Amino acid sequence: MRKKLKEARGEAGMKAKITQEELERRSGVSRTIISGLDNGSITVTTTNTLSKIAKALGRKVGDIFLIIVISTLITFFKKKILEVVQWVFQGELKLI
């Protein structure tokens, strides 16, 4: 989630990324919560909080969820591909 909130803050700010402080001002969500979502120390939040953040960023909550799901799938498959590549190379090294 953290990457996606940071990306959304960047997109909402167009050329300059919206700071956590600015997002706090626009959304009414505390900077502590925003920071936690950004850095991954908070992984669960309320729909109300996401709604406020999405509105402040000019996005729909569904857009943020979709971005999170896609990001999670990409991360999962990157790890799996890396595991397969490592397994293949380990197998080849044993043949040498």
DSSP file with accessible surface (Angstrom, degrees, kcal/mol):
  #  RESIDUE AA STRUCTURE BP1 BP2  ACC     N-H-->O    O-->H-N    N-H-->O    O-->H-N    TCO  KAPPA ALPHA  PHI   PSI    X-CA   Y-CA   Z-CA
    1    1 A M     >        0   0   60      0, 0.0     4,-2.4     0, 0.0     5,-0.2   0.000 360.0 360.0 360.0 -34.5    0.0    0.0    0.0
    2    2 A R  H  >  +     0   0  123      1,-0.2     4,-2.1     2,-0.2     5,-0.2   0.897 360.0  49.0 -60.3 -42.4    2.8    2.3    0.8
    3    3 A K  H  > S+     0   0  106      1,-0.2     4,-2.5     2,-0.2    -1,-0.2   0.905 112.2  49.7 -62.1 -39.7    4.2    2.6   -2.7
    4    4 A K  H  > S+     0   0   27      2,-0.2     4,-2.7     1,-0.2    -1,-0.2   0.873 108.6  50.1 -71.8 -37.5    0.7    3.3   -4.1
    5    5 A L  H  X S+     0   0    9     -4,-2.4     4,-2.6    32,-0.2    -1,-0.2   0.935 112.6  48.6 -65.6 -41.1   -0.1    6.0   -1.6
    6    6 A K  H  X S+     0   0   88     -4,-2.1     4,-2.0    -5,-0.2    -2,-0.2   0.923 112.8  48.0 -62.7 -43.2    3.2    7.7   -2.4
    7    7 A E  H  X S+     0   0   85     -4,-2.5     4,-2.7     2,-0.2     5,-0.2   0.919 111.3  50.2 -62.5 -43.0    2.5    7.3   -6.2
    8    8 A A  H  X S+     0   0    3     -4,-2.7     4,-2.4     1,-0.2    -2,-0.2   0.896 108.9  51.8 -63.9 -38.1   -1.0    8.7   -5.7
    9    9 A R  H  X S+     0   0   13     -4,-2.6     9,-1.8     1,-0.2     4,-1.4   0.909 111.4  48.5 -63.6 -38.4    0.4   11.7   -3.8
   10   10 A G  H  < S+     0   0   20     -4,-2.0    -2,-0.2     7,-0.3    -1,-0.2   0.926 112.3  46.9 -67.1 -43.6    2.8   12.3   -6.7
   11   11 A E  H >< S+     0   0  101     -4,-2.7     3,-1.3     1,-0.2    -2,-0.2   0.886 110.0  53.3 -66.3 -38.5    0.1   12.1   -9.3
   12   12 A A  H 3< S+     0   0   27     -4,-2.4    -1,-0.2     1,-0.3    -2,-0.2   0.835 108.6  50.0 -67.0 -30.2   -2.2   14.4   -7.4
   13   13 A G  T >< S-     0   0   21     -4,-1.4     3,-1.7     1,-0.3     2,-0.5   0.404  94.3-155.2 -87.2   3.2    0.5   17.0   -7.2
   14   14 A M  T <  S+     0   0  159     -3,-1.3    -1,-0.3     1,-0.3    -2,-0.1  -0.451  78.5   4.4  58.4-105.6    1.2   16.7  -10.9
   15   15 A K  T 3  S+     0   0  215     -2,-0.5     2,-0.5     1,-0.1    -1,-0.3   0.858 136.0  47.8 -78.8 -36.7    4.9   17.9  -11.2
   16   16 A A  S <  S-     0   0   71     -3,-1.7    -1,-0.1    -5,-0.1     2,-0.1  -0.924  91.1-119.5-108.9 128.0    5.5   18.2   -7.5
   17   17 A K        -     0   0  113     -2,-0.5     2,-0.3     1,-0.1    -7,-0.3  -0.368  30.6-112.1 -63.6 138.0    4.5   15.4   -5.1
   18   18 A I        -     0   0    9     -9,-1.8    -1,-0.1   -12,-0.1    -5,-0.1  -0.564  36.0-126.3 -68.8 131.7    2.0   16.4   -2.5
   19   19 A T     >  -     0   0   72     -2,-0.3     4,-2.5     1,-0.1     5,-0.2  -0.309  17.8-111.6 -74.9 163.8    3.6   16.3    0.9
   20   20 A Q  H  > S+     0   0   26      1,-0.2     4,-2.6     2,-0.2     5,-0.2   0.890 120.4  54.9 -61.2 -36.6    2.2   14.3    3.8
   21   21 A E  H  > S+     0   0   97      2,-0.2     4,-2.2     1,-0.2    -1,-0.2   0.905 108.5  46.9 -63.9 -42.5    1.5   17.6    5.5
   22   22 A E  H  > S+     0   0   52      2,-0.2     4,-2.7     1,-0.2    -1,-0.2   0.903 111.9  50.5 -66.8 -40.4   -0.5   18.9    2.5
   23   23 A L  H  X S+     0   0    0     -4,-2.5     4,-2.7     2,-0.2     6,-0.4   0.906 108.9  52.8 -64.7 -37.5   -2.4   15.6    2.3
   24   24 A E  H  X S+     0   0   76     -4,-2.6     4,-2.6     2,-0.2     5,-0.2   0.941 111.1  46.9 -60.2 -45.8   -3.2   15.9    6.0
   25   25 A R  H  < S+     0   0  171     -4,-2.2    -2,-0.2     1,-0.2    -1,-0.2   0.927 117.1  42.4 -63.5 -44.7   -4.5   19.4    5.4
   26   26 A R  H  < S+     0   0  117     -4,-2.7    -1,-0.2     1,-0.2    -2,-0.2   0.846 125.3  32.2 -70.7 -36.3   -6.6   18.4    2.4
   27   27 A S  H  < S-     0   0   15     -4,-2.7    -2,-0.2     2,-0.2    -3,-0.2   0.708  91.8-130.0 -97.1 -25.7   -8.0   15.1    3.8
   28   28 A G     <  +     0   0   59     -4,-2.6     2,-0.4    -5,-0.3    -4,-0.1   0.543  66.3 130.6  81.0   6.0   -8.3   15.7    7.5
   29   29 A V        -     0   0   10     -6,-0.4    -1,-0.3    -5,-0.2    -2,-0.2  -0.789  66.5-104.3 -92.7 135.7   -6.4   12.5    8.1
   30   30 A S     >  -     0   0   49     -2,-0.4     4,-2.3     1,-0.1     3,-0.2  -0.189  17.6-125.2 -62.3 149.2   -3.5   12.8   10.6
   31   31 A R  H  > S+     0   0   97      1,-0.2     4,-3.3     2,-0.2     5,-0.3   0.839 111.1  62.3 -62.1 -31.9    0.0   12.9    9.2
   32   32 A T  H  > S+     0   0  108      2,-0.2     4,-2.3     1,-0.2    -1,-0.2   0.931 107.0  43.1 -59.6 -45.3    0.9   10.0   11.6
   33   33 A I  H  > S+     0   0   54     -3,-0.2     4,-2.5     2,-0.2     5,-0.2   0.939 115.5  48.8 -66.3 -46.6   -1.7    7.8    9.7
   34   34 A I  H  X S+     0   0    0     -4,-2.3     4,-2.5     1,-0.2    -2,-0.2   0.934 112.7  48.1 -59.8 -45.5   -0.5    9.0    6.3
   35   35 A S  H  X S+     0   0   29     -4,-3.3     4,-2.9     1,-0.2     6,-0.3   0.920 110.9  51.1 -61.8 -43.5    3.1    8.4    7.2
   36   36 A G  H  X>S+     0   0    2     -4,-2.3     6,-2.1    -5,-0.3     4,-1.1   0.892 111.7  46.8 -62.5 -39.5    2.3    4.9    8.5
   37   37 A L  H  <5S+     0   0    1     -4,-2.5    -1,-0.2     1,-0.2    -2,-0.2   0.888 113.5  50.0 -68.3 -38.1    0.4    4.1    5.3
   38   38 A D  H  <5S+     0   0    2     -4,-2.5    -2,-0.2    -5,-0.2    -1,-0.2   0.912 118.0  36.6 -64.5 -45.6    3.3    5.5    3.3
   39   39 A N  H  <5S-     0   0   75     -4,-2.9    -1,-0.2    -5,-0.2    -2,-0.2   0.497 110.1-115.1 -93.7  -2.3    6.1    3.6    5.1
   40   40 A G  T  <5S+     0   0   23     -4,-1.1    -3,-0.2     2,-0.3    -4,-0.1   0.452  84.3 116.3  89.2  -0.6    4.1    0.3    5.7
   41   41 A S  S   <S+     0   0   90     -5,-0.7     2,-0.5    -6,-0.3    -4,-0.2   0.761  79.5  49.9 -73.8 -20.3    4.0    0.5    9.5
   42   42 A I        +     0   0   42     -6,-2.1    -2,-0.3    -7,-0.1    -1,-0.2  -0.979  61.5 162.1-114.3 120.1    0.2    0.8    9.1
   43   43 A T        +     0   0  112     -2,-0.5     2,-0.4     1,-0.2    -1,-0.1   0.489  62.2  53.1-114.7  -8.1   -1.2   -1.9    6.8
   44   44 A V        +     0   0  120      0, 0.0     2,-0.3     0, 0.0    -1,-0.2  -0.994  61.1 156.1-130.3 135.2   -4.9   -1.8    7.8
   45   45 A T        -     0   0   40     -2,-0.4     2,-0.1    -3,-0.1   -12,-0.0  -0.919  41.4 -85.8-147.5 174.1   -7.1    1.3    7.9
   46   46 A T     >  -     0   0   80     -2,-0.3     4,-2.2     1,-0.1     5,-0.2  -0.431  29.2-121.3 -83.8 158.8  -10.8    2.2    7.7
   47   47 A T  H  > S+     0   0   96      1,-0.2     4,-2.8     2,-0.2     5,-0.2   0.879 115.0  58.4 -62.6 -36.6  -12.8    2.7    4.6
   48   48 A N  H  > S+     0   0   99      2,-0.2     4,-2.3     1,-0.2    -1,-0.2   0.923 105.8  47.8 -60.6 -44.1  -13.5    6.2    5.9
   49   49 A T  H  > S+     0   0   24      2,-0.2     4,-2.5     1,-0.2    -1,-0.2   0.940 113.2  47.5 -63.2 -46.6   -9.8    7.1    6.1
   50   50 A L  H  X S+     0   0    9     -4,-2.2     4,-3.0     1,-0.2     5,-0.2   0.891 110.3  53.6 -62.1 -37.9   -9.2    5.7    2.6
   51   51 A S  H  X S+     0   0   48     -4,-2.8     4,-2.6     2,-0.2    -1,-0.2   0.919 109.6  47.2 -62.1 -44.6  -12.2    7.7    1.3
   52   52 A K  H  X S+     0   0   85     -4,-2.3     4,-2.3     2,-0.2    -2,-0.2   0.919 115.0  45.8 -62.6 -44.4  -10.8   10.9    2.8
   53   53 A I  H  X S+     0   0    1     -4,-2.5     4,-1.7     2,-0.2    -2,-0.2   0.937 113.1  49.7 -65.7 -45.4   -7.4   10.3    1.3
   54   54 A A  H  <>S+     0   0    1     -4,-3.0     5,-3.3     1,-0.2     4,-0.4   0.929 111.7  48.5 -59.3 -45.8   -8.8    9.3   -2.1
   55   55 A K  H ><5S+     0   0  178     -4,-2.6     3,-1.3     1,-0.2    -1,-0.2   0.924 110.0  51.6 -61.7 -42.2  -11.0   12.4   -2.2
   56   56 A A  H 3<5S+     0   0   16     -4,-2.3    -1,-0.2     1,-0.3    -2,-0.2   0.809 113.0  46.0 -65.2 -27.6   -8.1   14.7   -1.3
   57   57 A L  T 3<5S-     0   0    9     -4,-1.7    -1,-0.3    -3,-0.2    -2,-0.2   0.418 115.6-115.1 -93.1  -0.6   -6.0   13.1   -4.1
   58   58 A G  T < 5S+     0   0   69     -3,-1.3     2,-0.3    -4,-0.4    -3,-0.2   0.818  78.0 119.0  71.2  29.0   -8.9   13.4   -6.6
   59   59 A R      < -     0   0   58     -5,-3.3     2,-0.3    -6,-0.2    -1,-0.3  -0.800  65.6-113.3-121.0 165.3   -9.1    9.6   -6.8
   60   60 A K     >  -     0   0  152     -2,-0.3     4,-1.7     1,-0.1     3,-0.5  -0.731  25.7-122.8 -93.9 149.7  -11.8    7.0   -6.1
   61   61 A V  H  > S+     0   0   30     -2,-0.3     4,-2.6     1,-0.2     5,-0.2   0.912 114.9  57.7 -56.8 -40.7  -11.2    4.5   -3.3
   62   62 A G  H  > S+     0   0   47      1,-0.2     4,-2.7     2,-0.2    -1,-0.2   0.856 101.6  55.0 -58.8 -35.6  -11.7    1.8   -5.9
   63   63 A D  H  > S+     0   0   61     -3,-0.5     4,-2.5     2,-0.2    -1,-0.2   0.922 109.1  47.1 -62.8 -43.6   -8.8    3.2   -7.9
   64   64 A I  H  X S+     0   0    9     -4,-1.7     4,-2.4     2,-0.2    -2,-0.2   0.928 113.2  48.3 -65.4 -44.0   -6.5    3.0   -4.9
   65   65 A F  H  X S+     0   0   95     -4,-2.6     4,-2.8     2,-0.2    -2,-0.2   0.925 111.6  50.3 -61.6 -42.9   -7.6   -0.6   -4.1
   66   66 A L  H  X S+     0   0  102     -4,-2.7     4,-2.7     1,-0.2     5,-0.2   0.932 110.7  48.9 -62.1 -43.7   -7.1   -1.6   -7.7
   67   67 A I  H  X S+     0   0   38     -4,-2.5     4,-2.7     1,-0.2    -1,-0.2   0.919 112.0  49.8 -61.9 -41.3   -3.6   -0.1   -7.7
   68   68 A I  H  X S+     0   0   26     -4,-2.4     4,-2.7     2,-0.2    -2,-0.2   0.932 111.3  48.3 -64.1 -44.9   -2.8   -1.9   -4.4
   69   69 A V  H  X S+     0   0   78     -4,-2.8     4,-2.5     2,-0.2    -2,-0.2   0.944 113.7  46.4 -62.2 -46.7   -4.1   -5.2   -5.8
   70   70 A I  H  X S+     0   0   82     -4,-2.7     4,-2.6     1,-0.2    -2,-0.2   0.934 113.3  49.4 -62.0 -44.1   -2.0   -4.8   -9.0
   71   71 A S  H  X S+     0   0   16     -4,-2.7     4,-2.5    -5,-0.2    -1,-0.2   0.914 110.7  50.4 -61.6 -41.6    1.0   -3.8   -7.0
   72   72 A T  H  X S+     0   0   83     -4,-2.7     4,-2.6     2,-0.2    -1,-0.2   0.920 111.2  48.4 -63.8 -43.5    0.6   -6.8   -4.7
   73   73 A L  H  X S+     0   0   90     -4,-2.5     4,-2.8     2,-0.2     5,-0.2   0.918 111.2  50.0 -63.5 -42.8    0.3   -9.2   -7.7
   74   74 A I  H  X S+     0   0   87     -4,-2.6     4,-2.5     2,-0.2    -2,-0.2   0.940 112.1  47.6 -61.3 -45.7    3.4   -7.7   -9.3
   75   75 A T  H  X S+     0   0   45     -4,-2.5     4,-2.1     2,-0.2    -2,-0.2   0.930 112.3  50.2 -60.8 -44.2    5.4   -8.0   -6.1
   76   76 A F  H  X S+     0   0  103     -4,-2.6     4,-2.3     1,-0.2    -2,-0.2   0.945 113.4  44.5 -59.7 -49.0    4.2  -11.6   -5.7
   77   77 A F  H  X S+     0   0  113     -4,-2.8     4,-2.8     1,-0.2     5,-0.2   0.857 109.1  56.2 -70.2 -32.3    5.1  -12.7   -9.2
   78   78 A K  H  X S+     0   0  141     -4,-2.5     4,-2.4    -5,-0.2    -1,-0.2   0.938 110.0  46.6 -60.7 -44.2    8.5  -10.9   -9.1
   79   79 A K  H  X S+     0   0  131     -4,-2.1     4,-2.4     2,-0.2    -2,-0.2   0.918 113.4  48.4 -64.0 -43.0    9.4  -13.0   -6.0
   80   80 A K  H  X S+     0   0   87     -4,-2.3     4,-2.3     2,-0.2    -2,-0.2   0.912 111.4  49.5 -65.5 -41.4    8.1  -16.2   -7.6
   81   81 A I  H  X S+     0   0  109     -4,-2.8     4,-2.8     2,-0.2     5,-0.2   0.929 110.8  50.5 -63.2 -43.0   10.1  -15.5  -10.8
   82   82 A L  H  X S+     0   0   96     -4,-2.4     4,-2.8    -5,-0.2     5,-0.2   0.918 109.5  51.2 -61.1 -42.0   13.2  -14.8   -8.8
   83   83 A E  H  X S+     0   0   97     -4,-2.4     4,-2.4     2,-0.2    -1,-0.2   0.919 111.5  47.3 -61.1 -43.3   12.7  -18.1   -6.9
   84   84 A V  H  X S+     0   0   85     -4,-2.3     4,-2.9     2,-0.2    -2,-0.2   0.930 112.0  49.6 -65.4 -44.2   12.4  -20.0  -10.1
   85   85 A V  H  X S+     0   0   60     -4,-2.8     4,-2.7     1,-0.2     5,-0.2   0.938 112.6  47.5 -61.2 -44.4   15.5  -18.3  -11.6
   86   86 A Q  H  X S+     0   0   99     -4,-2.8     4,-2.4     1,-0.2    -1,-0.2   0.921 112.3  49.9 -63.1 -40.3   17.5  -19.1   -8.5
   87   87 A W  H  X S+     0   0  185     -4,-2.4     4,-2.3    -5,-0.2    -2,-0.2   0.932 111.0  49.3 -63.8 -43.5   16.3  -22.7   -8.6
   88   88 A V  H  X S+     0   0   55     -4,-2.9     4,-2.4     1,-0.2    -2,-0.2   0.941 112.9  46.3 -62.9 -47.4   17.2  -23.1  -12.2
   89   89 A F  H  X S+     0   0  115     -4,-2.7     4,-2.5     2,-0.2    -1,-0.2   0.885 110.9  52.2 -66.7 -35.5   20.7  -21.7  -11.7
   90   90 A Q  H  X S+     0   0  111     -4,-2.4     4,-1.7    -5,-0.2    -1,-0.2   0.922 110.2  49.8 -63.6 -41.6   21.2  -23.9   -8.6
   91   91 A G  H  X S+     0   0   33     -4,-2.3     4,-0.9    -5,-0.2    -2,-0.2   0.908 111.9  47.4 -63.0 -41.4   20.2  -26.9  -10.7
   92   92 A E  H >X S+     0   0  103     -4,-2.4     4,-0.8     1,-0.2     3,-0.5   0.902 108.5  54.7 -68.8 -37.4   22.6  -25.9  -13.5
   93   93 A L  H >< S+     0   0  121     -4,-2.5     3,-0.6     1,-0.2    -1,-0.2   0.858 103.5  55.9 -65.6 -33.0   25.5  -25.3  -11.1
   94   94 A K  H 3< S+     0   0  173     -4,-1.7    -1,-0.2     1,-0.2    -2,-0.2   0.805 103.9  55.4 -67.8 -26.7   25.0  -28.8   -9.7
   95   95 A L  H <<        0   0  152     -4,-0.9    -1,-0.2    -3,-0.5    -2,-0.2   0.720 360.0 360.0 -78.0 -21.0   25.5  -30.2  -13.2
   96   96 A I    <<        0   0  170     -4,-0.8    -3,-0.0    -3,-0.6    -4,-0.0  -0.350 360.0 360.0 -74.9 360.0   28.8  -28.5  -13.7
